[in-house]
Every structure is written in C-alpha cells, then in structure tokens.
Amino acid sequence: MLNVNLEGMGINMSQCTQILKHLQEGKPITPLEALNLFGVFRLAARISNLREQGHKIITGKMKSGGKEFASYYIPQQPPVIDVNEDQIS
C-alpha cells in the first residue's frame, strides 16, 4: 500500500485509511475526488481493499457531462436516542 503525506498536517496515512476516514465522515467519494484529495489513481482497487477488511461500502452511479462514473459511500446509521419512560407524556 502506498503512503501519502498530508502536507501541513504532519500526518502520514495510507490511501485506504484516508479514504475510509473520508467515507466515515459521511462524505461520498468519486475517482476524481480521490485523485485530487489523496493522490489515489485506482480508487476501485482501494475500495476493494476496504471491503476485504469488512467495511460496508456502497457503489452508486453518477452522470456528468454525458459520462457515467462510480461514487462510493458508507450508509449512515440514524442516531440512537435514549429516552426514559419518565420523559414521555
């Protein structure tokens, strides 16, 4: 796995780690975004690596300028609200 240095932050994370963090923040990612943000040329391969590690990543399709491309995201769980019976009227 290749490492990319995040300039100005002093952080060195693998491409998979950077992509996973991005997805876990609720942000989808496309191949062009992966290239611009993290220097990742083969996003589909990195997504495959993450899936092999057990991460549930969904592939969507997007269209722009007559071209179709993949967009990847992690489904977000709705927040769990703990409510006491005393609070319900």
Secondary structure, 3 states (H helix, E strand, C coil): CCEEEECCCCEEEEHHHHHHHHHHCCCCECHHHHHHHHCCCCHHHHHHHHHHCCCCCEEEEEEECCEEEEEEECCCCCCCCCCCHHHCC
